[in-house]
Amino acid sequence: MSLTRRLLLAASLATGLTSFAAGALAQPKEIRIDFATYNPVSLVLKDKGFLEKELEKDGIKVRWVQSLGSNKALEFLNAGSIDFGSTAGAAALIGKINGNPIKSIYVYSRPEWTALVTRRDTGIAKVEDLKGKRVAVTRGTDPHIFLVRALQEAKLTEKDVKLVLLQHPDGRTALERGDVDAWAGLDPLMAAAEVESGAQLFYRNAGANTWGVLNVSEAFAKENPALVKRVLKAYEEARAYSLANPAELKKTLVTYTKLPETVIERQLERTELTHSTIGQPQVDTILAAGLALQQAGVITPETDVKAAVDSLIDRSFATASR
């Protein structure tokens, strides 16, 4: 073999080894995923270690990060501090429109997890009564979006109320202390306010609660499609376990929330876990929310909401279940 051919062969082998090494290094050593009390399946997934078992043979660790609301999950995703985050569908849409590079890939619940809440002594009985009142809300979450849509239906806007921007736990506290007149609530804290302090859900609309969706960063999904499917496989295991073991699900929620069983029972009454595949029902619900928010001025008139929804929902990782 000539010297030239030997050099070419050596170069080819070196290139191949370099590519192989680069490919091997591309697989992450750790997956970062959130858990949240508004996402019961995530708590079971964390508690039972299904994802760790799925990934341990490849030496991939799992790092858990708690999200206190959709806004926090979206912040973590945008900052690159988690790979997977739990949000409401409409909140994910707002994040997407605002430039957050995410894809919604899975349904973890169909909840009625938000309503407008007040104390018994406020005299508030309908949305119109909120005019001029102080309302606690966590901006960028489904409760915030729910509030905006409720005000719109009552011919009001955010300018007609005094928004007090607080995280969900602080919103409940502010309501109970009398610092605000109403609160755009979120379960299980909303259920706790009902059961423990007699708070009143004066406006409910189950259809305006958008689905609980799991999101992944676009970069992670593009670079690790097989791993995304394995994460969803573990999620499906946790969802199936939750449905088959309701007593265990309730116990897990009690452990993580440190709330009484009566509160968790109220939360679970409003939480349906029989869906997981993301598709047209989620598209329709999120689109309806997006268009309502556009009419309310939260989303700019020039935004193509339908295109944003289409870009957000990624059905390519759909599970084989319902």
C-alpha positions as CSV (number, residue, x, y, z in Angstrom):
1,M,0.0,0.0,0.0
2,S,1.4,3.4,-1.0
3,L,2.2,6.0,1.6
4,T,-0.6,8.2,0.2
5,R,-3.2,5.5,0.5
6,R,-2.1,4.7,4.1
7,L,-2.4,8.3,5.0
8,L,-5.9,8.6,3.5
9,L,-7.0,5.4,5.3
10,A,-5.6,6.7,8.6
11,A,-7.4,10.0,8.1
12,S,-10.6,8.2,7.3
13,L,-10.4,6.1,10.4
14,A,-9.6,9.1,12.5
15,T,-12.6,11.0,11.1
16,G,-14.9,8.0,11.8
17,L,-13.6,7.6,15.4
18,T,-14.1,11.4,15.9
19,S,-17.7,11.2,14.7
20,F,-18.4,8.2,16.8
21,A,-16.9,9.9,19.8
22,A,-19.0,13.0,19.2
23,G,-22.1,10.9,18.9
24,A,-21.3,9.1,22.1
25,L,-20.7,12.4,23.9
26,A,-24.0,13.9,22.5
27,Q,-26.1,11.7,24.8
28,P,-26.8,13.7,28.0
29,K,-25.5,12.3,31.3
30,E,-28.5,13.8,33.0
31,I,-32.2,14.6,32.2
32,R,-33.7,17.5,34.1
33,I,-37.4,17.3,34.6
34,D,-39.9,19.1,36.8
35,F,-42.5,18.0,39.3
36,A,-45.5,20.0,40.4
37,T,-48.4,19.5,42.8
38,Y,-50.7,20.6,40.0
39,N,-49.4,17.6,38.0
40,P,-50.2,14.5,40.1
41,V,-48.6,12.1,37.5
42,S,-45.2,13.9,37.9
43,L,-45.3,13.2,41.6
44,V,-46.0,9.5,41.1
45,L,-43.3,9.4,38.4
46,K,-40.8,10.9,40.9
47,D,-41.9,8.8,43.8
48,K,-41.8,5.5,42.1
49,G,-38.6,6.0,40.2
50,F,-39.9,4.8,36.9
51,L,-37.8,7.2,34.9
52,E,-34.6,6.4,36.8
53,K,-35.2,2.7,36.1
54,E,-35.8,3.4,32.4
55,L,-32.5,5.3,32.1
56,E,-30.1,3.6,34.6
57,K,-28.8,1.1,32.1
58,D,-27.4,4.0,30.1
59,G,-26.0,5.7,33.1
60,I,-28.3,8.7,32.7
61,K,-29.2,10.5,35.9
62,V,-32.5,12.3,36.6
63,R,-32.5,15.7,38.3
64,W,-35.9,16.8,39.6
65,V,-36.8,20.5,39.9
66,Q,-40.1,21.7,41.4
67,S,-42.3,24.1,39.5
68,L,-44.7,26.2,41.6
69,G,-46.7,27.2,38.5
70,S,-46.7,27.2,34.7
71,N,-44.8,30.5,34.7
72,K,-42.0,29.0,36.7
73,A,-41.8,25.9,34.5
74,L,-41.7,28.1,31.4
75,E,-38.9,30.3,33.0
76,F,-36.9,27.1,33.7
77,L,-37.4,25.8,30.2
78,N,-36.4,29.2,28.7
79,A,-33.3,29.4,30.8
80,G,-32.2,25.9,29.9
81,S,-32.3,24.7,33.5
82,I,-34.8,21.9,32.8
83,D,-35.5,19.8,29.7
84,F,-39.1,18.9,30.5
85,G,-41.6,21.1,32.2
86,S,-45.3,20.9,33.2
87,T,-47.7,23.7,32.3
88,A,-51.2,24.5,31.2
89,G,-51.7,24.4,27.5
90,A,-52.6,28.1,27.1
91,A,-49.6,29.1,29.3
92,A,-47.4,27.1,27.0
93,L,-48.9,29.0,24.0
94,I,-48.1,32.4,25.6
95,G,-44.6,31.2,26.3
96,K,-44.2,30.1,22.7
97,I,-45.5,33.4,21.3
98,N,-43.1,35.2,23.5
99,G,-40.2,33.3,22.1
100,N,-39.8,30.4,24.4
101,P,-38.4,27.5,22.3
102,I,-40.6,24.6,23.4
103,K,-42.8,21.9,22.1
104,S,-45.9,20.5,23.9
105,I,-45.7,16.7,23.5
106,Y,-47.9,15.0,26.1
107,V,-51.0,15.4,28.2
108,Y,-50.7,14.7,31.9
109,S,-54.2,15.7,32.9
110,R,-57.5,17.2,31.9
111,P,-58.2,19.3,35.0
112,E,-60.6,21.8,36.3
113,W,-57.8,23.2,38.4
114,T,-58.7,26.9,38.4
115,A,-61.6,29.1,39.3
116,L,-62.2,32.5,40.7
117,V,-62.2,32.4,44.5
118,T,-63.3,34.8,47.3
119,R,-64.1,34.8,51.0
120,R,-67.6,34.6,52.3
121,D,-67.5,38.1,53.6
122,T,-66.6,40.0,50.5
123,G,-70.1,40.2,48.8
124,I,-68.5,39.0,45.6
125,A,-70.9,36.6,43.8
126,K,-70.2,37.1,40.1
127,V,-67.4,38.3,37.9
128,E,-68.9,41.8,37.4
129,D,-68.5,42.3,41.2
130,L,-64.7,42.3,40.7
131,K,-64.8,45.8,39.3
132,G,-62.4,47.9,41.4
133,K,-61.5,45.0,43.6
134,R,-58.0,43.5,44.4
135,V,-57.4,40.2,42.7
136,A,-54.4,38.0,43.4
137,V,-53.1,36.2,40.3
138,T,-49.9,34.6,39.0
139,R,-49.2,36.1,35.6
140,G,-48.5,33.7,32.8
141,T,-50.5,30.8,34.2
142,D,-53.8,29.1,33.5
143,P,-55.5,30.9,36.4
144,H,-54.3,34.3,34.9
145,I,-55.6,33.3,31.5
146,F,-58.8,32.1,33.1
147,L,-59.3,35.4,34.9
148,V,-58.7,37.4,31.7
149,R,-61.3,35.4,29.8
150,A,-63.8,35.6,32.6
151,L,-63.4,39.4,32.7
152,Q,-63.8,39.6,29.0
153,E,-67.1,37.7,29.2
154,A,-68.2,40.2,31.8
155,K,-67.3,43.2,29.6
156,L,-64.4,44.0,31.8
157,T,-60.6,44.0,31.4
158,E,-57.6,43.8,33.7
159,K,-57.7,47.6,33.9
160,D,-61.0,47.3,35.7
161,V,-59.5,45.4,38.6
162,K,-56.5,45.8,40.8
163,L,-54.2,42.9,40.0
164,V,-51.9,41.8,42.9
165,L,-49.1,39.7,41.3
166,L,-48.3,36.8,43.6
167,Q,-47.2,33.2,43.3
168,H,-50.1,30.7,43.9
169,P,-49.3,29.9,47.5
170,D,-49.1,33.6,48.4
171,G,-52.3,34.3,46.5
172,R,-54.2,31.9,48.8
173,T,-52.6,33.5,51.9
174,A,-53.4,37.0,50.7
175,L,-57.1,36.0,50.2
176,E,-57.4,34.4,53.6
177,R,-55.7,37.4,55.4
178,G,-58.0,39.9,53.7
179,D,-55.2,41.5,51.7
180,V,-57.1,40.9,48.4
181,D,-60.8,40.5,47.6
182,A,-60.5,37.6,45.2
183,W,-57.9,35.1,43.9
184,A,-57.5,33.3,40.6
185,G,-56.9,29.9,42.3
186,L,-55.0,26.8,41.5
187,D,-55.5,23.3,42.9
188,P,-54.5,21.8,45.3
189,L,-54.2,25.2,47.0
190,M,-57.7,26.2,45.9
191,A,-59.1,23.0,47.3
192,A,-57.3,23.7,50.5
193,A,-58.9,27.1,50.7
194,E,-62.3,25.6,50.1
195,V,-62.0,22.8,52.7
196,E,-59.9,24.6,55.4
197,S,-61.2,28.2,55.3
198,G,-64.5,28.0,53.6
199,A,-63.4,29.9,50.5
200,Q,-66.1,30.3,47.8
201,L,-65.5,29.4,44.1
202,F,-67.8,32.1,42.8
203,Y,-67.0,31.6,39.1
204,R,-66.3,28.2,37.5
205,N,-66.0,27.2,33.8
206,A,-64.4,23.8,33.3
207,G,-64.2,24.3,29.5
208,A,-61.9,27.3,30.0
209,N,-59.3,25.3,31.9
210,T,-56.7,24.3,29.3
211,W,-55.1,20.9,29.4
212,G,-52.1,20.0,31.5
213,V,-49.3,19.5,29.0
214,L,-45.7,18.3,29.3
215,N,-43.3,20.5,27.3
216,V,-39.8,19.8,26.1
217,S,-37.2,22.3,24.9
218,E,-36.9,22.2,21.1
219,A,-33.1,21.7,21.2
220,F,-33.4,18.7,23.5
221,A,-36.2,17.1,21.4
222,K,-34.1,17.7,18.2
223,E,-30.9,16.2,19.6
224,N,-32.5,13.4,21.7
225,P,-35.7,12.2,20.1
226,A,-35.3,8.6,21.4
227,L,-34.8,9.9,24.9
228,V,-37.9,12.0,24.7
229,K,-39.9,8.8,23.8
230,R,-38.4,7.0,26.8
231,V,-39.4,9.8,29.1
232,L,-42.9,9.6,27.8
233,K,-42.8,5.8,28.3
234,A,-42.0,6.4,31.9
235,Y,-44.7,9.0,32.2
236,E,-47.2,6.5,30.8
237,E,-46.2,4.0,33.4
238,A,-46.8,6.6,36.1
239,R,-50.2,7.6,34.6
240,A,-51.3,3.9,34.4
241,Y,-50.1,3.4,38.0
242,S,-52.1,6.4,39.1
243,L,-55.3,5.2,37.5
244,A,-54.9,1.7,38.9
245,N,-53.9,2.8,42.4
246,P,-56.1,5.8,43.4
247,A,-55.3,5.3,47.1
248,E,-51.6,5.4,46.4
249,L,-52.1,8.5,44.2
250,K,-53.9,10.3,47.0
251,K,-51.2,9.2,49.5
252,T,-48.5,10.6,47.2
253,L,-50.2,13.9,46.8
254,V,-50.7,14.2,50.6
255,T,-47.0,13.5,51.1
256,Y,-45.8,16.2,48.6
257,T,-48.4,18.8,49.4
258,K,-48.6,18.2,53.2
259,L,-52.3,18.8,52.8
260,P,-55.1,16.7,54.4
261,E,-56.7,13.9,52.6
262,T,-60.0,15.8,52.3
263,V,-58.2,18.5,50.4
264,I,-56.5,16.1,48.0
265,E,-59.8,14.3,47.4
266,R,-61.3,17.6,46.3
267,Q,-58.4,18.2,43.9
268,L,-58.7,14.7,42.4
269,E,-62.5,15.1,41.9
270,R,-61.5,17.8,39.4
271,T,-58.6,16.0,37.8
272,E,-59.0,13.5,34.9
273,L,-56.0,11.3,34.1
274,T,-57.6,9.2,31.3
275,H,-55.8,11.1,28.4
276,S,-52.2,11.3,27.4
277,T,-51.8,11.6,23.6
278,I,-51.6,15.2,22.5
279,G,-53.7,16.0,19.4
280,Q,-56.7,17.8,18.1
281,P,-58.7,18.3,21.3
282,Q,-55.7,20.1,22.8
283,V,-55.2,22.1,19.6
284,D,-58.8,23.2,19.7
285,T,-58.8,24.2,23.4
286,I,-55.5,26.1,23.3
287,L,-56.5,27.8,20.1
288,A,-59.8,29.0,21.6
289,A,-57.9,30.3,24.6
290,G,-55.3,32.1,22.4
291,L,-58.0,33.8,20.3
292,A,-59.8,34.9,23.4
293,L,-56.6,36.4,24.8
294,Q,-56.0,38.1,21.5
295,Q,-59.4,39.7,21.6
296,A,-58.7,40.8,25.2
297,G,-55.5,42.5,24.1
298,V,-53.1,40.1,25.9
299,I,-51.8,38.7,22.6
300,T,-51.0,41.3,19.9
301,P,-53.4,41.7,16.9
302,E,-50.6,40.8,14.4
303,T,-49.8,37.5,16.0
304,D,-50.9,34.4,14.0
305,V,-52.3,32.4,16.9
306,K,-53.2,29.4,14.8
307,A,-49.7,29.2,13.4
308,A,-48.3,29.5,17.0
309,V,-50.5,26.6,18.2
310,D,-49.4,24.5,15.2
311,S,-45.8,25.2,16.0
312,L,-46.3,24.5,19.7
313,I,-48.0,21.1,19.4
314,D,-45.7,18.2,18.4
315,R,-47.6,15.0,17.8
316,S,-44.5,13.0,16.6
317,F,-43.9,11.7,20.1
318,A,-47.5,10.6,20.6
319,T,-47.9,7.6,22.8
320,A,-50.0,4.6,21.9
321,S,-52.6,5.3,24.5
322,R,-55.6,7.5,24.5
